[in-house]
Amino acid sequence: MAPDELVVRVAGSHARVLELAGRLDDRQRGEPSALPGWTRGHVLQHLVDNARAFEAQALAALRGELVDMYDGGQEGRDRSIDEGAARPVAELREELKLAQRALEEAWSGLTAADWQRTVRFRHATVLDTALARWREAEIHAVDLAVGYRPRDWPRDFAVHALDFLSARAPAGTRLRLRATDDEFTQVLGTGTTVEVSGALRDLAAWMSGRDTEGHLDTTGTDVPELGPWPPDPAD
């Protein structure tokens, strides 16, 4: 996907997250999200911090520098989320709007060469951080649990998520994913063949550890247990 096309998609996801946040009041902000142990406020604060972090990655890359994703590493990331989660929802939404706007502005002037600059996040490129932000916004929009579901994901996002999450295929398994509502098939790994079939977006939801809307069928076994989420090698 070309960078300009990706930026348009991320901007659309950003707008969606803001609209979903606008549905919440302070009571709902403090209620559980779809992520175990996190309230909706935790999800919103994480989306704020993540946007700021990717902005910093892009700006550092333009200077020819590498910087950590979060000040204070994992501990600093977690502390910011915990401390920010209880803020008024209007404050969280406003900061999210500003953080997302700043990230989009940081991307707006990048050249084709700039998108390929190296960042510390995943030892990858600025373009990879934009893909990662797309995943953060779309998946955590579902985690807010205010009406947006995996079935609402754009098709190109579902396909991208399945590609990114291919590393979660169980070891020793040749995992064949087959969409029953789309001409999509993906074969991952080697070993004993197991086919998992269902709606395309349900396959993406399952691979991302989120609830499916419909049933997934398997051949010869139960739905296999997936491996861990692809790690950030820079952590």
C-alpha positions as CSV (number, residue, x, y, z in Angstrom):
1,M,0.0,0.0,0.0
2,A,1.3,3.4,-0.9
3,P,2.1,5.8,2.0
4,D,-0.5,8.4,0.9
5,E,-3.2,5.7,0.7
6,L,-2.2,4.4,4.1
7,V,-2.3,7.9,5.7
8,V,-5.9,8.3,4.4
9,R,-6.9,5.0,6.0
10,V,-5.3,5.9,9.3
11,A,-7.0,9.3,9.3
12,G,-10.3,7.5,8.8
13,S,-9.6,5.2,11.7
14,H,-8.5,8.2,13.8
15,A,-11.9,9.9,13.1
16,R,-13.7,6.7,14.0
17,V,-12.0,6.4,17.4
18,L,-12.8,10.0,18.2
19,E,-16.4,9.5,17.3
20,L,-16.6,6.4,19.6
21,A,-14.9,8.3,22.4
22,G,-17.6,10.9,22.0
23,R,-20.2,8.3,22.9
24,L,-18.8,7.9,26.4
25,D,-19.5,9.7,29.6
26,D,-17.3,9.6,32.7
27,R,-19.1,6.7,34.2
28,Q,-18.7,4.6,31.0
29,R,-15.1,5.7,30.8
30,G,-14.4,3.9,34.1
31,E,-16.1,0.7,33.1
32,P,-14.3,-2.4,31.7
33,S,-13.2,-2.4,28.1
34,A,-12.9,-5.6,26.1
35,L,-9.3,-5.9,27.2
36,P,-8.9,-7.7,30.5
37,G,-7.8,-5.4,33.3
38,W,-8.3,-2.2,31.3
39,T,-11.1,0.3,31.5
40,R,-12.2,2.3,28.5
41,G,-10.1,5.1,30.0
42,H,-7.0,2.9,29.8
43,V,-7.7,2.2,26.1
44,L,-8.1,5.9,25.4
45,Q,-4.9,6.9,27.2
46,H,-3.0,4.2,25.5
47,L,-4.2,5.5,22.1
48,V,-3.0,9.0,23.1
49,D,0.4,7.8,24.2
50,N,0.8,5.6,21.2
51,A,0.1,8.4,18.7
52,R,2.6,10.6,20.5
53,A,5.2,7.8,20.4
54,F,4.8,7.3,16.7
55,E,5.1,11.0,16.1
56,A,8.3,11.0,18.0
57,Q,9.6,8.0,16.0
58,A,8.9,9.9,12.7
59,L,10.5,13.2,13.9
60,A,13.6,11.4,15.2
61,A,13.9,9.5,11.9
62,L,13.9,12.8,10.0
63,R,16.8,13.9,12.2
64,G,18.7,10.7,11.5
65,E,18.2,9.6,15.1
66,L,16.7,6.5,16.9
67,V,14.6,7.0,20.0
68,D,12.7,4.7,22.3
69,M,9.0,4.3,21.8
70,Y,8.1,5.4,25.3
71,D,9.9,7.5,27.9
72,G,10.9,5.1,30.7
73,G,10.4,2.0,28.5
74,Q,7.6,-0.5,29.3
75,E,7.4,0.7,32.9
76,G,6.9,4.3,31.8
77,R,4.3,3.3,29.2
78,D,2.3,1.4,31.8
79,R,2.5,4.1,34.4
80,S,1.2,6.7,32.0
81,I,-1.7,4.5,31.0
82,D,-2.6,3.8,34.6
83,E,-2.3,7.5,35.7
84,G,-4.2,8.8,32.7
85,A,-7.1,6.3,32.6
86,A,-9.1,8.1,35.3
87,R,-9.1,11.5,33.7
88,P,-12.4,13.0,32.6
89,V,-13.4,11.5,29.2
90,A,-13.7,15.0,27.6
91,E,-10.1,15.6,28.5
92,L,-9.0,12.3,27.2
93,R,-10.9,12.8,24.0
94,E,-9.4,16.3,23.4
95,E,-5.9,15.0,24.0
96,L,-6.5,12.1,21.7
97,K,-7.7,14.6,19.0
98,L,-4.5,16.7,19.4
99,A,-2.2,13.7,19.5
100,Q,-3.7,12.2,16.3
101,R,-3.6,15.5,14.5
102,A,0.1,16.0,15.4
103,L,0.9,12.5,14.2
104,E,-0.9,13.1,10.8
105,E,0.9,16.5,10.5
106,A,4.3,14.8,11.1
107,W,3.5,12.4,8.3
108,S,2.2,15.1,5.9
109,G,5.5,16.4,4.7
110,L,7.3,13.1,4.3
111,T,8.9,12.2,1.0
112,A,9.1,8.7,-0.4
113,A,12.6,8.4,1.0
114,D,11.5,9.6,4.4
115,W,8.9,6.8,4.7
116,Q,11.8,4.3,4.4
117,R,13.9,5.9,7.2
118,T,14.8,3.6,10.0
119,V,13.1,3.8,13.4
120,R,13.7,1.9,16.6
121,F,10.2,0.5,16.8
122,R,10.6,-3.1,15.5
123,H,13.9,-2.0,13.9
124,A,11.6,-1.1,11.0
125,T,10.7,2.0,9.0
126,V,8.5,5.0,9.4
127,L,6.0,3.3,7.0
128,D,5.8,0.4,9.3
129,T,4.9,2.7,12.2
130,A,1.9,4.0,10.1
131,L,0.8,0.4,9.6
132,A,1.2,-0.2,13.3
133,R,-0.9,2.9,14.1
134,W,-3.6,1.6,11.7
135,R,-3.7,-1.7,13.8
136,E,-3.8,0.2,17.1
137,A,-6.6,2.4,16.0
138,E,-8.8,-0.3,14.4
139,I,-8.3,-3.0,17.0
140,H,-8.6,-0.7,20.1
141,A,-11.7,0.8,18.5
142,V,-13.2,-2.6,19.0
143,D,-11.8,-2.8,22.5
144,L,-13.7,0.3,23.6
145,A,-16.8,-1.8,23.4
146,V,-19.2,0.9,22.3
147,G,-20.6,-0.6,19.2
148,Y,-17.7,-1.0,16.8
149,R,-17.0,-4.6,16.1
150,P,-14.6,-6.7,14.0
151,R,-17.3,-7.2,11.4
152,D,-17.1,-3.4,10.8
153,W,-13.4,-3.5,9.9
154,P,-12.6,-2.5,6.3
155,R,-11.7,-5.5,4.2
156,D,-8.2,-4.2,3.5
157,F,-7.6,-3.8,7.2
158,A,-8.7,-7.4,8.0
159,V,-6.4,-8.7,5.3
160,H,-3.5,-6.6,6.6
161,A,-4.1,-7.8,10.2
162,L,-4.1,-11.5,9.0
163,D,-0.8,-10.9,7.3
164,F,0.8,-9.1,10.2
165,L,-0.4,-11.8,12.7
166,S,0.7,-14.7,10.6
167,A,3.6,-15.2,13.1
168,R,0.9,-16.4,15.6
169,A,0.4,-19.6,13.7
170,P,0.9,-22.5,16.1
171,A,4.3,-24.2,16.0
172,G,4.3,-27.5,14.1
173,T,1.0,-26.7,12.3
174,R,0.3,-25.9,8.7
175,L,-2.5,-23.5,9.4
176,R,-4.8,-22.9,6.4
177,L,-7.2,-20.0,6.8
178,R,-10.1,-20.0,4.5
179,A,-12.7,-17.2,4.3
180,T,-16.3,-18.4,3.6
181,D,-17.5,-15.0,2.6
182,D,-14.6,-13.9,0.5
183,E,-12.0,-15.2,-2.0
184,F,-9.3,-15.3,0.6
185,T,-7.0,-18.2,1.6
186,Q,-3.8,-18.0,3.6
187,V,-1.5,-20.9,4.5
188,L,0.9,-20.4,7.4
189,G,3.6,-22.5,8.9
190,T,4.5,-26.2,8.3
191,G,3.5,-29.4,9.9
192,T,0.1,-31.1,10.4
193,T,-2.5,-29.3,8.3
194,V,-5.4,-27.7,10.2
195,E,-7.9,-25.6,8.3
196,V,-9.9,-22.9,10.1
197,S,-12.7,-21.4,8.1
198,G,-15.2,-18.6,8.7
199,A,-16.0,-15.1,7.7
200,L,-12.9,-13.1,6.7
201,R,-13.3,-10.6,9.6
202,D,-13.9,-13.4,12.1
203,L,-10.6,-14.9,11.0
204,A,-8.9,-11.6,11.6
205,A,-10.7,-11.2,15.0
206,W,-9.6,-14.6,16.1
207,M,-6.0,-14.1,15.0
208,S,-6.0,-10.8,16.9
209,G,-7.4,-12.3,20.1
210,R,-10.8,-10.7,19.8
211,D,-14.3,-12.2,19.9
212,T,-15.7,-13.4,16.7
213,E,-19.3,-12.6,15.5
214,G,-19.8,-16.0,13.9
215,H,-18.6,-19.6,14.3
216,L,-15.2,-20.8,13.1
217,D,-15.0,-24.3,11.7
218,T,-11.9,-26.5,11.8
219,T,-10.9,-29.8,10.2
220,G,-9.7,-32.7,12.3
221,T,-9.3,-30.8,15.5
222,D,-10.5,-28.0,17.8
223,V,-9.6,-24.4,17.0
224,P,-5.9,-24.4,17.7
225,E,-4.3,-22.2,20.3
226,L,-2.4,-19.3,18.8
227,G,1.1,-18.3,19.6
228,P,2.0,-14.9,21.2
229,W,1.5,-11.5,19.6
230,P,4.5,-10.6,17.4
231,P,6.9,-8.9,19.8
232,D,8.6,-5.5,19.4
233,P,12.3,-6.6,19.0
234,A,13.3,-3.1,20.3
235,D,11.7,-3.7,23.7
